[in-house]
């Protein structure tokens, strides 16, 4: 089993670590998650390891993806188990920001969604893809990865995220 990943909770700590890797000429891959990891997430980590020397996995249950009538508080949170799974895969950093770090007082960025974000999921959850777009954009900006790994389980979400790039 590989060593335990470093857990970083602030953007400053994340950027400092990534800057050190960049100074050493190392490639960085990001695997964004909301935790409650399963084999699909682990497959993304393994794929990332074929592309980059350094792996960052984010674990953040994004409140902007939940409407008031949805149960954000009941979303599974299995951080210790997730950390053990990621340690076994040799992940370097787990970025686990707080909601206050991701969305500080006065945060006012919003996305107007179109294209692949229209219909299907948004017929029932009109806020969902705007929340996804915000958090994915923030994670990409904060990490500045060479590669970002996204699952294909939710095709519409994958198309929305792909369009961000």
VMD Tcl script that draws the C-alpha trace (Angstrom):
set ca {
  {0.00 0.00 0.00}
  {1.26 3.46 -0.87}
  {1.56 6.30 1.63}
  {-1.41 8.27 2.83}
  {-2.31 11.22 0.58}
  {-1.76 14.71 1.91}
  {-5.12 16.29 2.71}
  {-5.29 19.98 1.83}
  {-8.28 22.12 2.66}
  {-7.40 25.56 1.31}
  {-6.76 26.91 -2.15}
  {-3.45 28.40 -1.00}
  {-2.15 25.02 0.19}
  {-3.31 23.35 -3.02}
  {-1.67 25.97 -5.23}
  {1.59 25.78 -3.26}
  {1.77 22.01 -3.71}
  {0.95 22.15 -7.42}
  {3.53 24.94 -7.90}
  {6.21 22.75 -6.29}
  {5.35 19.89 -8.65}
  {5.40 22.23 -11.64}
  {8.81 23.56 -10.58}
  {10.03 19.96 -10.67}
  {8.62 19.55 -14.19}
  {5.89 17.12 -13.13}
  {2.52 16.70 -14.83}
  {-0.61 16.94 -12.68}
  {-3.98 15.21 -13.09}
  {-7.20 16.10 -11.29}
  {-10.00 13.67 -10.49}
  {-12.94 15.72 -9.19}
  {-15.40 13.83 -6.96}
  {-18.09 14.37 -4.36}
  {-16.68 11.50 -2.32}
  {-18.47 8.22 -1.57}
  {-15.90 6.69 -3.92}
  {-16.53 3.52 -5.88}
  {-14.74 1.48 -8.53}
  {-15.57 4.02 -11.24}
  {-13.67 6.71 -9.35}
  {-10.76 4.35 -8.77}
  {-10.66 3.57 -12.51}
  {-10.35 7.32 -13.18}
  {-7.48 7.56 -10.68}
  {-5.72 4.66 -12.38}
  {-6.22 6.26 -15.79}
  {-4.85 9.55 -14.43}
  {-1.73 7.75 -13.20}
  {-0.98 6.67 -16.77}
  {-0.94 10.33 -17.84}
  {0.57 12.29 -14.97}
  {3.15 11.86 -12.22}
  {1.05 13.69 -9.61}
  {-2.59 13.01 -8.81}
  {-5.02 15.32 -7.03}
  {-8.45 13.98 -6.10}
  {-10.97 16.53 -4.92}
  {-13.66 15.52 -2.46}
  {-16.31 18.19 -2.20}
  {-20.05 17.73 -1.80}
  {-21.14 20.72 -3.82}
  {-24.13 22.52 -2.29}
  {-24.82 24.42 -5.53}
  {-25.89 21.16 -7.20}
  {-28.74 20.68 -4.75}
  {-32.07 22.52 -4.81}
  {-33.78 23.47 -1.56}
  {-36.09 20.45 -1.86}
  {-33.17 18.05 -2.36}
  {-31.37 16.48 0.55}
  {-27.85 17.89 0.57}
  {-27.42 16.91 4.22}
  {-28.11 13.24 3.46}
  {-25.63 12.90 0.60}
  {-23.19 10.13 1.66}
  {-19.97 11.34 3.22}
  {-17.39 8.58 3.66}
  {-14.18 10.58 3.93}
  {-12.11 8.11 5.98}
  {-13.00 5.22 3.67}
  {-12.35 7.40 0.61}
  {-8.94 8.37 1.99}
  {-8.03 4.71 2.53}
  {-9.05 3.84 -1.05}
  {-7.00 6.73 -2.42}
  {-3.99 5.80 -0.29}
  {-4.07 2.32 -1.79}
  {-3.90 3.92 -5.26}
  {-0.97 6.20 -4.45}
  {-2.85 9.48 -4.76}
  {-0.66 12.44 -3.81}
  {-3.18 15.02 -2.60}
  {-6.80 14.98 -1.58}
  {-8.24 18.47 -1.90}
  {-11.13 18.68 0.55}
  {-12.21 22.31 0.78}
  {-15.01 23.58 2.95}
  {-18.08 25.20 1.41}
  {-16.84 28.50 2.88}
  {-13.52 28.08 1.05}
  {-15.21 27.27 -2.25}
  {-17.98 29.85 -1.90}
  {-16.72 32.66 0.35}
  {-18.89 35.49 1.57}
  {-19.83 37.65 -1.40}
  {-19.33 34.90 -4.00}
  {-21.41 35.96 -6.98}
  {-20.37 33.93 -10.04}
  {-23.20 32.31 -11.96}
  {-23.44 30.47 -15.27}
  {-26.18 30.76 -17.86}
  {-26.45 27.25 -19.21}
  {-27.30 26.33 -22.79}
  {-26.44 23.68 -25.35}
  {-26.02 20.24 -23.80}
  {-27.31 21.52 -20.44}
  {-30.82 21.92 -21.82}
  {-33.47 19.24 -21.42}
  {-33.28 15.84 -19.75}
  {-31.81 16.43 -16.25}
  {-32.61 20.15 -16.27}
  {-36.27 19.44 -16.97}
  {-36.40 18.31 -13.34}
  {-33.38 20.03 -11.72}
  {-33.01 23.44 -13.35}
  {-30.11 24.49 -11.11}
  {-28.04 21.31 -11.41}
  {-25.71 21.97 -14.35}
  {-25.03 25.57 -13.34}
  {-23.82 24.18 -10.00}
  {-21.70 21.58 -11.76}
  {-20.21 24.21 -14.09}
  {-19.31 26.52 -11.21}
  {-17.57 23.89 -9.11}
  {-15.75 22.24 -12.01}
  {-14.52 25.63 -13.22}
  {-13.28 26.50 -9.74}
  {-11.53 23.13 -9.35}
  {-9.82 23.47 -12.73}
  {-8.71 27.04 -12.02}
  {-7.46 26.15 -8.55}
  {-5.59 23.02 -9.59}
  {-4.43 24.01 -13.06}
  {-4.07 20.35 -14.07}
  {-2.55 19.02 -17.25}
  {-5.33 16.43 -17.27}
  {-8.77 16.25 -15.69}
  {-10.58 12.95 -15.48}
  {-14.37 12.69 -15.70}
  {-16.54 9.61 -15.69}
  {-18.93 8.81 -18.50}
  {-21.77 7.50 -16.33}
  {-23.75 10.72 -16.77}
  {-23.45 11.52 -20.47}
  {-25.23 14.86 -20.29}
  {-23.02 16.03 -17.43}
  {-19.92 14.92 -19.34}
  {-21.04 16.99 -22.35}
  {-21.63 20.05 -20.14}
  {-18.18 19.70 -18.54}
  {-16.49 19.09 -21.90}
  {-18.06 22.26 -23.22}
  {-16.51 24.25 -20.35}
  {-13.08 23.48 -21.78}
}
mol new
graphics top color blue
foreach p $ca { graphics top sphere $p radius 0.5 }
foreach p [lrange $ca 0 end-1] q [lrange $ca 1 end] { graphics top cylinder $p $q radius 0.2 }
display resetview
